């Protein structure tokens, strides 16, 4: 939506509430694509702007500010929009301010009572992790990861999500042994198709395309079956299946290229062996003739 923000504190608070409500209603009608079509991303990006409202966290209630922040981050992540340094800095501050709600005495009971808010806080933290990882901001990544870890159990498959993210961070640092250790520790739920797909993508980077091809075949079958068993989530599974097929196509192409090169090398070795044997035979024959 297009917006002309107010300039006074009370006006900006109204702006924050109005945008949050409008974006929340749009989120409620989202068709649940795993990755939205390009034109949807473009439209979502063009209709999303915080117009300087993130810096209002010093004046606005932390709950209201975080709700606005969550809706903004969700739209940025789904549209694959770029964050400015200003936005990342203020999102981090809002995220940290909101975390104080879960650090009071009896935080276990409080986190359970406010599980939906904790899950949203966790997801904003994951967006920060991705941004820091891709910008090679390792110290910031470590700090956010450490803050998220105690609350992973309140997010569906939160611990596995962090495990996969840790493997991605190791990849960005080109720490291959750490990547392998992270993947070895990943015990993913069979029904978490997203994480399984992401983990297979990481394994391709470790030159495991041949094994990944077989696992992708099984994953594609399971996703298709899930779409049949859960018709209400058909669009989500269909879009997820499209991503899995794209990775499968890339892997198959790589595997066939690899198999082709291996076949050529094997043929070359065989020809060399035959050539060597022929030379030996000729030498032997020549020797027998006595020339």
Buried (B, 14 or more C-beta within 10 A) or exposed (E): EEBEBBEEEEEBBEBBBEBBEBBBEBEEEEEEBBBBEEEBBEEBBEBBBBEEBBBBBEEBEBEBBBBBBBBBBBBBBBBEBEBEEEBBEBBBBBBBBBBEBBEEEEBEEBBEEBEEBBBBBBBBBBBBBBBBBEBEBEEBBEBBBEBBEEBBEBBEBBEBBBBBBBBBBBBBBEEEEBBBEBBEEBEBEEEBBBBBBBBBBBBBEBEBBEBBBEBBBEBBEBBBEBBEEEEEEEBBBBBBBBBBEEBBEBBBEBBEEEEEEEEEEEEEEEEEEEEEEEEEEEEEEEEEEEE
